Amino acid sequence: MPKVTVDKDACIGCGLCADTCPDVFFLADDGKAEVKSQEAAAANLSCAKDAASTCPTEAIKVEE
């Protein structure tokens, strides 16, 4: 199963990932992005990759 992660130290909380792929990402109470679940990420892998490629700080990693 692919693994999608967000580096919380690198994340600036811009929300681009949640806008690009709301089925996978959300902004947590701390204002930083989080992955909803690895199952959601696997089901929406193309979308998660799009979010990773548009992240301005490269905080999102997709491992296949």
MMTF fields as JSON, N, C-alpha, C and O atoms, coordinates in Angstrom:
{
  "mmtfVersion": "1.0.0",
  "mmtfProducer": "UNKNOWN",
  "numBonds": 255,
  "numAtoms": 256,
  "numGroups": 64,
  "numChains": 1,
  "numModels": 1,
  "chainsPerModel": [1],
  "groupsPerChain": [64],
  "chainIdList": ["A"],
  "bondAtomList": [4, 2, 8, 6, 12, 10, 16, 14, 20, 18, 24, 22, 28, 26, 32, 30, 36, 34, 40, 38, 44, 42, 48, 46, 52, 50, 56, 54, 60, 58, 64, 62, 68, 66, 72, 70, 76, 74, 80, 78, 84, 82, 88, 86, 92, 90, 96, 94, 100, 98, 104, 102, 108, 106, 112, 110, 116, 114, 120, 118, 124, 122, 128, 126, 132, 130, 136, 134, 140, 138, 144, 142, 148, 146, 152, 150, 156, 154, 160, 158, 164, 162, 168, 166, 172, 170, 176, 174, 180, 178, 184, 182, 188, 186, 192, 190, 196, 194, 200, 198, 204, 202, 208, 206, 212, 210, 216, 214, 220, 218, 224, 222, 228, 226, 232, 230, 236, 234, 240, 238, 244, 242, 248, 246, 252, 250],
  "bondOrderList": [1, 1, 1, 1, 1, 1, 1, 1, 1, 1, 1, 1, 1, 1, 1, 1, 1, 1, 1, 1, 1, 1, 1, 1, 1, 1, 1, 1, 1, 1, 1, 1, 1, 1, 1, 1, 1, 1, 1, 1, 1, 1, 1, 1, 1, 1, 1, 1, 1, 1, 1, 1, 1, 1, 1, 1, 1, 1, 1, 1, 1, 1, 1],
  "groupList": [{"groupName": "MET", "atomNameList": ["N", "CA", "C", "O"], "elementList": ["N", "C", "C", "O"], "formalChargeList": [0, 0, 0, 0], "bondAtomList": [1, 0, 2, 1, 3, 2], "bondOrderList": [1, 1, 2], "singleLetterCode": "M", "chemCompType": "L-PEPTIDE LINKING"}, {"groupName": "PRO", "atomNameList": ["N", "CA", "C", "O"], "elementList": ["N", "C", "C", "O"], "formalChargeList": [0, 0, 0, 0], "bondAtomList": [1, 0, 2, 1, 3, 2], "bondOrderList": [1, 1, 2], "singleLetterCode": "P", "chemCompType": "L-PEPTIDE LINKING"}, {"groupName": "LYS", "atomNameList": ["N", "CA", "C", "O"], "elementList": ["N", "C", "C", "O"], "formalChargeList": [0, 0, 0, 0], "bondAtomList": [1, 0, 2, 1, 3, 2], "bondOrderList": [1, 1, 2], "singleLetterCode": "K", "chemCompType": "L-PEPTIDE LINKING"}, {"groupName": "VAL", "atomNameList": ["N", "CA", "C", "O"], "elementList": ["N", "C", "C", "O"], "formalChargeList": [0, 0, 0, 0], "bondAtomList": [1, 0, 2, 1, 3, 2], "bondOrderList": [1, 1, 2], "singleLetterCode": "V", "chemCompType": "L-PEPTIDE LINKING"}, {"groupName": "THR", "atomNameList": ["N", "CA", "C", "O"], "elementList": ["N", "C", "C", "O"], "formalChargeList": [0, 0, 0, 0], "bondAtomList": [1, 0, 2, 1, 3, 2], "bondOrderList": [1, 1, 2], "singleLetterCode": "T", "chemCompType": "L-PEPTIDE LINKING"}, {"groupName": "ASP", "atomNameList": ["N", "CA", "C", "O"], "elementList": ["N", "C", "C", "O"], "formalChargeList": [0, 0, 0, 0], "bondAtomList": [1, 0, 2, 1, 3, 2], "bondOrderList": [1, 1, 2], "singleLetterCode": "D", "chemCompType": "L-PEPTIDE LINKING"}, {"groupName": "ALA", "atomNameList": ["N", "CA", "C", "O"], "elementList": ["N", "C", "C", "O"], "formalChargeList": [0, 0, 0, 0], "bondAtomList": [1, 0, 2, 1, 3, 2], "bondOrderList": [1, 1, 2], "singleLetterCode": "A", "chemCompType": "L-PEPTIDE LINKING"}, {"groupName": "CYS", "atomNameList": ["N", "CA", "C", "O"], "elementList": ["N", "C", "C", "O"], "formalChargeList": [0, 0, 0, 0], "bondAtomList": [1, 0, 2, 1, 3, 2], "bondOrderList": [1, 1, 2], "singleLetterCode": "C", "chemCompType": "L-PEPTIDE LINKING"}, {"groupName": "ILE", "atomNameList": ["N", "CA", "C", "O"], "elementList": ["N", "C", "C", "O"], "formalChargeList": [0, 0, 0, 0], "bondAtomList": [1, 0, 2, 1, 3, 2], "bondOrderList": [1, 1, 2], "singleLetterCode": "I", "chemCompType": "L-PEPTIDE LINKING"}, {"groupName": "GLY", "atomNameList": ["N", "CA", "C", "O"], "elementList": ["N", "C", "C", "O"], "formalChargeList": [0, 0, 0, 0], "bondAtomList": [1, 0, 2, 1, 3, 2], "bondOrderList": [1, 1, 2], "singleLetterCode": "G", "chemCompType": "PEPTIDE LINKING"}, {"groupName": "LEU", "atomNameList": ["N", "CA", "C", "O"], "elementList": ["N", "C", "C", "O"], "formalChargeList": [0, 0, 0, 0], "bondAtomList": [1, 0, 2, 1, 3, 2], "bondOrderList": [1, 1, 2], "singleLetterCode": "L", "chemCompType": "L-PEPTIDE LINKING"}, {"groupName": "PHE", "atomNameList": ["N", "CA", "C", "O"], "elementList": ["N", "C", "C", "O"], "formalChargeList": [0, 0, 0, 0], "bondAtomList": [1, 0, 2, 1, 3, 2], "bondOrderList": [1, 1, 2], "singleLetterCode": "F", "chemCompType": "L-PEPTIDE LINKING"}, {"groupName": "GLU", "atomNameList": ["N", "CA", "C", "O"], "elementList": ["N", "C", "C", "O"], "formalChargeList": [0, 0, 0, 0], "bondAtomList": [1, 0, 2, 1, 3, 2], "bondOrderList": [1, 1, 2], "singleLetterCode": "E", "chemCompType": "L-PEPTIDE LINKING"}, {"groupName": "SER", "atomNameList": ["N", "CA", "C", "O"], "elementList": ["N", "C", "C", "O"], "formalChargeList": [0, 0, 0, 0], "bondAtomList": [1, 0, 2, 1, 3, 2], "bondOrderList": [1, 1, 2], "singleLetterCode": "S", "chemCompType": "L-PEPTIDE LINKING"}, {"groupName": "GLN", "atomNameList": ["N", "CA", "C", "O"], "elementList": ["N", "C", "C", "O"], "formalChargeList": [0, 0, 0, 0], "bondAtomList": [1, 0, 2, 1, 3, 2], "bondOrderList": [1, 1, 2], "singleLetterCode": "Q", "chemCompType": "L-PEPTIDE LINKING"}, {"groupName": "ASN", "atomNameList": ["N", "CA", "C", "O"], "elementList": ["N", "C", "C", "O"], "formalChargeList": [0, 0, 0, 0], "bondAtomList": [1, 0, 2, 1, 3, 2], "bondOrderList": [1, 1, 2], "singleLetterCode": "N", "chemCompType": "L-PEPTIDE LINKING"}],
  "groupTypeList": [0, 1, 2, 3, 4, 3, 5, 2, 5, 6, 7, 8, 9, 7, 9, 10, 7, 6, 5, 4, 7, 1, 5, 3, 11, 11, 10, 6, 5, 5, 9, 2, 6, 12, 3, 2, 13, 14, 12, 6, 6, 6, 6, 15, 10, 13, 7, 6, 2, 5, 6, 6, 13, 4, 7, 1, 4, 12, 6, 8, 2, 3, 12, 12],
  "groupIdList": [1, 2, 3, 4, 5, 6, 7, 8, 9, 10, 11, 12, 13, 14, 15, 16, 17, 18, 19, 20, 21, 22, 23, 24, 25, 26, 27, 28, 29, 30, 31, 32, 33, 34, 35, 36, 37, 38, 39, 40, 41, 42, 43, 44, 45, 46, 47, 48, 49, 50, 51, 52, 53, 54, 55, 56, 57, 58, 59, 60, 61, 62, 63, 64],
  "secStructList": [7, 7, 3, 3, 3, 3, 7, 6, 6, 6, 7, 7, 7, 7, 7, 2, 2, 2, 2, 2, 7, 6, 6, 6, 3, 3, 3, 7, 6, 6, 1, 7, 3, 3, 3, 1, 7, 2, 2, 2, 2, 2, 2, 6, 2, 2, 2, 2, 2, 2, 2, 2, 2, 2, 7, 6, 6, 7, 7, 3, 3, 3, 3, 7],
  "xCoordList": [0.848, 0.0, 0.889, 1.87, 0.559, 1.319, 1.185, 0.214, 2.175, 2.143, 2.29, 3.212, 1.382, 1.409, 1.62, 0.912, 2.599, 2.909, 3.051, 3.309, 2.875, 3.081, 4.124, 3.971, 5.178, 6.198, 5.657, 5.647, 5.211, 4.566, 5.527, 5.088, 6.823, 7.794, 7.922, 8.161, 7.766, 7.892, 6.579, 6.585, 5.458, 4.143, 3.93, 4.189, 3.449, 3.157, 1.653, 1.227, 0.857, -0.584, -1.294, -2.303, -0.786, -1.397, -2.736, -3.557, -2.964, -4.238, -4.351, -5.397, -3.294, -3.342, -3.617, -4.364, -3.037, -3.251, -4.71, -5.297, -5.288, -6.69, -7.622, -8.666, -7.257, -8.051, -7.903, -8.872, -6.681, -6.386, -6.959, -7.468, -6.878, -7.27, -7.969, -7.397, -9.19, -9.888, -10.255, -10.55, -10.243, -10.527, -9.361, -9.528, -8.177, -6.977, -6.453, -6.025, -6.483, -5.856, -6.869, -7.919, -6.535, -7.32, -6.362, -5.244, -6.796, -5.993, -6.442, -7.613, -5.51, -5.786, -5.953, -5.802, -6.261, -6.464, -5.238, -5.36, -4.048, -2.825, -2.558, -1.557, -3.466, -3.327, -2.446, -2.24, -1.925, -1.047, -1.83, -2.82, -1.357, -2.021, -1.781, -0.733, -2.788, -2.676, -3.359, -4.221, -2.955, -3.575, -4.762, -4.624, -5.93, -7.13, -6.924, -7.174, -6.463, -6.146, -5.331, -5.422, -4.549, -3.767, -4.684, -4.346, -5.831, -6.789, -7.335, -7.468, -7.647, -8.12, -7.03, -7.307, -5.796, -4.674, -4.483, -4.236, -4.596, -4.434, -5.541, -5.298, -6.744, -7.884, -7.835, -8.485, -7.07, -6.975, -5.511, -5.095, -4.742, -3.293, -2.923, -2.015, -3.596, -3.284, -3.49, -2.674, -4.574, -4.889, -3.832, -3.402, -3.418, -2.395, -1.075, -0.37, -0.737, 0.483, 0.396, 1.379, -0.774, -0.972, -0.745, -0.087, -1.286, -1.117, 0.358, 0.852, 1.055, 2.48, 3.279, 4.191, 2.933, 3.699, 3.426, 4.24, 2.294, 1.981, 2.313, 2.201, 2.713, 3.042, 4.243, 5.31, 4.075, 5.159, 6.393, 7.475, 6.244, 7.395, 7.833, 8.711, 7.23, 7.531, 7.372, 8.151, 6.349, 6.118, 5.421, 5.422, 4.827, 4.077, 4.948, 5.56, 4.991, 5.744, 4.798, 3.947, 4.962, 4.179, 5.163, 5.98, 5.078, 5.944, 5.099, 4.095, 5.521, 4.759, 5.422, 4.924],
  "yCoordList": [-1.183, 0.0, 1.242, 1.299, 2.226, 3.478, 4.177, 3.974, 4.997, 5.741, 7.228, 7.633, 8.029, 9.477, 10.107, 9.792, 10.999, 11.656, 13.155, 13.636, 13.876, 15.321, 15.627, 15.231, 16.325, 16.773, 18.024, 19.111, 17.857, 18.955, 20.126, 21.265, 19.848, 20.924, 21.776, 22.981, 21.155, 21.878, 22.525, 23.499, 21.986, 22.485, 23.908, 24.204, 24.787, 26.171, 26.412, 27.529, 25.369, 25.476, 26.311, 26.95, 26.315, 27.145, 26.584, 27.325, 25.283, 24.673, 24.233, 23.731, 24.411, 24.031, 22.538, 22.15, 21.712, 20.268, 19.907, 19.081, 20.531, 20.255, 20.754, 20.151, 21.849, 22.342, 21.44, 21.191, 20.948, 20.104, 18.709, 18.123, 18.178, 16.789, 16.649, 16.089, 17.152, 17.144, 15.753, 15.598, 14.746, 13.388, 12.798, 11.814, 13.4, 12.862, 13.775, 13.29, 15.096, 16.035, 16.945, 17.26, 17.361, 18.364, 19.175, 18.738, 20.349, 21.156, 20.866, 21.029, 20.443, 20.078, 21.34, 22.458, 21.145, 22.257, 23.158, 24.342, 22.589, 23.392, 24.169, 24.878, 24.029, 24.755, 24.073, 24.595, 22.909, 22.165, 21.039, 20.537, 20.659, 19.599, 18.231, 17.968, 17.37, 15.978, 15.106, 15.562, 13.835, 12.847, 12.251, 11.82, 12.225, 11.675, 10.222, 9.825, 9.413, 8.011, 7.477, 7.985, 6.463, 5.852, 5.158, 5.06, 4.684, 4.063, 5.104, 4.829, 6.295, 7.377, 7.783, 8.061, 7.817, 8.181, 7.153, 7.521, 5.874, 4.825, 4.886, 4.643, 5.205, 5.269, 6.512, 6.562, 7.508, 8.779, 9.125, 10.272, 8.131, 8.3, 9.383, 10.174, 9.431, 10.442, 11.846, 12.742, 12.018, 13.297, 13.645, 14.796, 12.671, 12.9, 13.306, 14.168, 12.694, 13.062, 14.495, 15.236, 14.873, 16.251, 17.233, 18.258, 16.917, 17.781, 17.864, 18.941, 16.741, 16.727, 17.594, 18.314, 17.519, 18.282, 19.777, 20.574, 20.17, 21.6, 22.191, 23.402, 21.37, 21.861, 22.815, 22.424, 24.056, 25.031, 24.727, 25.241, 23.907, 23.586, 22.136, 21.681, 21.409, 19.993, 19.171, 18.254, 19.513, 18.827, 17.482, 16.661, 17.243, 16.008, 15.009, 15.332, 13.8, 12.721, 11.575, 11.196, 11.031, 9.881, 8.758, 8.867, 7.689, 6.526, 5.391, 5.004, 4.863, 3.75, 2.431, 1.388],
  "zCoordList": [0.0, 0.0, 0.0, 0.742, -0.818, -0.81, 0.541, 1.269, 0.856, 2.112, 1.799, 1.09, 2.328, 2.155, 3.522, 4.479, 3.604, 4.873, 4.672, 3.569, 5.772, 5.787, 6.848, 8.003, 6.467, 7.401, 8.094, 7.516, 9.325, 10.057, 10.317, 10.48, 10.355, 10.554, 9.295, 9.38, 8.135, 6.863, 6.427, 5.675, 6.895, 6.482, 7.001, 8.168, 6.106, 6.505, 6.655, 6.947, 6.455, 6.652, 5.603, 5.9, 4.392, 3.343, 2.865, 2.324, 3.058, 2.693, 1.245, 0.834, 0.466, -0.94, -1.111, -2.01, -0.278, -0.395, -0.115, -0.814, 0.909, 1.246, 0.149, -0.097, -0.511, -1.629, -2.847, -3.565, -3.078, -4.233, -4.065, -5.021, -2.861, -2.627, -1.263, -0.328, -1.156, 0.134, 0.642, 1.827, -0.216, 0.242, 1.023, 1.743, 0.881, 1.532, 2.64, 3.688, 2.418, 3.35, 4.031, 3.472, 5.242, 5.961, 6.811, 7.087, 7.222, 8.134, 9.562, 9.906, 10.369, 11.763, 12.61, 12.117, 13.87, 14.803, 14.923, 15.238, 14.668, 14.746, 13.456, 13.346, 12.477, 11.227, 10.203, 9.108, 10.552, 9.658, 8.982, 9.514, 7.797, 7.041, 7.671, 8.26, 7.527, 7.948, 6.912, 6.161, 6.885, 6.018, 6.764, 7.909, 6.12, 6.77, 7.137, 8.275, 6.169, 6.421, 5.246, 4.129, 5.514, 4.44, 3.423, 2.243, 3.883, 2.971, 1.986, 0.794, 2.493, 1.629, 0.655, -0.512, 1.126, 0.261, -0.848, -1.997, -0.519, -1.521, -2.556, -3.738, -2.131, -3.049, -3.932, -4.976, -3.516, -4.243, -4.515, -4.353, -4.926, -5.059, -6.066, -5.811, -7.182, -8.196, -7.632, -7.847, -6.923, -6.29, -5.234, -5.148, -4.441, -3.416, -4.057, -3.532, -5.182, -5.897, -6.43, -6.397, -6.916, -7.383, -6.236, -6.408, -5.083, -3.913, -3.522, -3.186, -3.566, -3.225, -4.195, -3.789, -5.467, -6.462, -6.39, -6.856, -5.815, -5.712, -4.344, -4.156, -3.404, -2.064, -2.147, -2.62, -1.694, -1.83, -0.978, -1.259, 0.051, 0.911, 0.771, 1.504, -0.161, -0.382, 0.896, 1.157, 1.692, 2.966, 2.783, 3.701, 1.617, 1.38, 0.633, -0.385, 1.155, 0.518, 0.181, 0.986, -1.019, -1.458, -1.763, -2.677, -0.995, -1.194, -1.733, -1.135, -2.873, -3.468, -3.187, -3.61]
}
